[in-house]
Amino acid sequence: MADDMQRYRSLRSSTAAVMWTAYVAHAALTGGTLAMQWAPLPIRPAVARVAGAALIVGGSGLCVAGVCRFGGAGELAGTRNQSLLTTGSYGHSRNPQYLGYLIALAGAAVGRRSGSALASTGALAVIYAAWIPVEENHLTELYGHHYTDYTHRTRRWWGRRN
């Protein structure tokens, strides 16, 4: 993916397909760990359900708010560039779609009291932490000082800078 960003200034369709296949594979892994409830979390079931539901709703809302700002499948997949997004959910997070997805997955893990699903979510967070700088380098090349100014105003995960 990093090579595509550097060479083509976007992802090739084949690279995007591999990336989306990895998302589906991770979702299947998470679903499996949720169903099997390996490594149960020591949380009361009622507390787990309420906390999990709140995280799922909040995370899903943030993810959808980020994704809905894209102008189409090509922009969402990274195969087509768009204008720089800095308002709405992007005014509070440079990566609301990733953050929201991780929160929702963590909510599902907590709701099911699944330590293994929570670990799977943690692994995805590590992958995102490695991938996001690649995206940010690409965005810096595309948008120059506009993106750099945005990074000074808005944190990678959440919050405005003073």
C-alpha positions as CSV (number, residue, x, y, z in Angstrom):
1,M,0.0,0.0,0.0
2,A,2.8,2.4,0.9
3,D,4.4,1.7,-2.5
4,D,1.2,2.5,-4.3
5,M,0.8,5.7,-2.4
6,Q,4.4,6.7,-3.3
7,R,4.3,5.6,-7.0
8,Y,0.7,6.3,-8.0
9,R,-0.4,8.9,-5.5
10,S,-3.4,6.6,-4.7
11,L,-4.1,2.9,-4.3
12,R,-4.4,0.7,-7.3
13,S,-7.6,-1.2,-7.6
14,S,-5.8,-4.5,-6.9
15,T,-4.2,-3.1,-3.8
16,A,-7.6,-1.8,-2.6
17,A,-9.1,-5.2,-3.1
18,V,-6.4,-6.8,-1.0
19,M,-7.0,-4.2,1.7
20,W,-10.7,-4.8,1.7
21,T,-10.2,-8.5,1.8
22,A,-8.0,-8.0,4.9
23,Y,-10.9,-6.0,6.5
24,V,-13.3,-8.8,5.8
25,A,-10.9,-11.4,7.1
26,H,-10.4,-9.4,10.3
27,A,-14.2,-9.0,10.7
28,A,-14.6,-12.8,10.3
29,L,-11.8,-13.4,12.9
30,T,-13.5,-10.9,15.3
31,G,-16.9,-12.6,14.7
32,G,-15.4,-16.0,15.4
33,T,-13.8,-14.8,18.6
34,L,-17.0,-13.1,19.7
35,A,-19.0,-16.3,19.1
36,M,-16.5,-18.6,20.9
37,Q,-15.9,-16.2,23.8
38,W,-12.3,-17.2,24.3
39,A,-10.6,-15.6,27.3
40,P,-13.7,-14.1,28.9
41,L,-13.4,-10.7,30.5
42,P,-14.2,-10.4,34.2
43,I,-17.1,-8.0,33.8
44,R,-20.7,-8.5,35.0
45,P,-22.9,-9.5,32.1
46,A,-25.4,-6.6,32.6
47,V,-22.5,-4.0,32.9
48,A,-20.8,-5.6,29.8
49,R,-24.0,-5.3,27.7
50,V,-24.7,-1.7,28.6
51,A,-21.0,-0.6,28.2
52,G,-20.7,-2.6,25.0
53,A,-23.9,-1.2,23.5
54,A,-22.8,2.4,24.3
55,L,-19.4,1.8,22.6
56,I,-20.9,0.1,19.6
57,V,-23.4,2.9,19.0
58,G,-20.9,5.7,19.6
59,G,-18.1,4.0,17.6
60,S,-20.4,3.1,14.7
61,G,-21.8,6.7,14.6
62,L,-18.3,8.1,14.5
63,C,-17.2,5.6,11.8
64,V,-20.3,6.4,9.7
65,A,-19.8,10.1,10.2
66,G,-16.3,9.8,8.8
67,V,-17.1,7.5,6.0
68,C,-20.1,9.5,4.8
69,R,-17.9,12.5,4.1
70,F,-16.3,10.6,1.2
71,G,-17.6,11.3,-2.2
72,G,-17.8,7.7,-3.4
73,A,-16.4,4.3,-3.4
74,G,-13.1,5.3,-5.1
75,E,-12.4,7.9,-2.4
76,L,-13.3,5.4,0.4
77,A,-11.1,2.7,-1.1
78,G,-8.2,5.1,-1.7
79,T,-8.2,4.7,-5.4
80,R,-9.2,8.3,-6.1
81,N,-8.2,11.5,-4.3
82,Q,-10.6,14.1,-3.1
83,S,-10.5,17.5,-1.4
84,L,-9.1,17.6,2.1
85,L,-11.7,17.0,4.8
86,T,-11.2,19.1,7.9
87,T,-14.8,19.7,9.2
88,G,-17.5,17.6,10.8
89,S,-16.0,14.5,12.5
90,Y,-12.7,15.4,10.8
91,G,-12.6,18.6,12.8
92,H,-12.1,16.4,15.9
93,S,-10.1,13.4,14.5
94,R,-7.9,13.0,11.5
95,N,-9.1,9.4,11.4
96,P,-12.7,9.2,12.6
97,Q,-13.5,6.2,10.5
98,Y,-10.7,4.1,12.0
99,L,-11.3,5.4,15.5
100,G,-15.0,4.7,15.3
101,Y,-14.5,1.2,13.9
102,L,-12.0,0.4,16.7
103,I,-14.4,1.7,19.4
104,A,-17.3,-0.3,17.9
105,L,-15.2,-3.5,17.8
106,A,-14.1,-2.9,21.4
107,G,-17.7,-2.4,22.3
108,A,-18.7,-5.7,20.8
109,A,-15.8,-7.4,22.6
110,V,-16.8,-5.8,25.9
111,G,-20.5,-6.6,25.3
112,R,-19.7,-10.3,24.8
113,R,-17.0,-10.2,27.5
114,S,-14.5,-11.6,25.0
115,G,-10.9,-11.0,25.8
116,S,-9.9,-12.6,22.5
117,A,-12.0,-10.2,20.5
118,L,-10.6,-7.3,22.5
119,A,-7.1,-8.6,21.7
120,S,-8.1,-8.8,18.0
121,T,-9.2,-5.2,18.1
122,G,-5.9,-4.2,19.8
123,A,-4.0,-5.9,16.9
124,L,-6.0,-3.9,14.4
125,A,-5.2,-0.7,16.3
126,V,-1.5,-1.6,16.0
127,I,-1.9,-2.1,12.2
128,Y,-3.7,1.3,11.9
129,A,-1.0,3.0,13.9
130,A,1.5,1.7,11.4
131,W,-0.7,2.5,8.3
132,I,-1.8,6.0,9.3
133,P,1.7,7.6,9.0
134,V,1.8,6.3,5.4
135,E,-1.5,7.9,4.7
136,E,-0.4,11.1,6.3
137,N,2.8,11.3,4.2
138,H,0.6,10.9,1.2
139,L,-1.8,13.6,2.3
140,T,1.1,15.9,3.0
141,E,2.4,15.4,-0.5
142,L,-1.1,16.0,-2.0
143,Y,-2.2,19.0,0.1
144,G,1.1,20.5,1.4
145,H,0.8,23.2,4.0
146,H,-3.0,22.8,4.1
147,Y,-2.6,19.3,5.5
148,T,0.3,20.3,7.7
149,D,-1.8,23.1,9.2
150,Y,-4.7,20.7,9.8
151,T,-2.4,18.3,11.7
152,H,-1.4,21.2,13.9
153,R,-5.1,21.9,14.7
154,T,-6.5,18.3,14.9
155,R,-5.1,15.3,16.7
156,R,-4.6,12.0,14.9
157,W,-7.1,10.1,17.1
158,W,-9.2,12.7,18.9
159,G,-9.2,16.3,20.0
160,R,-8.3,19.8,18.9
161,R,-5.0,21.3,19.7
162,N,-4.8,24.7,21.4
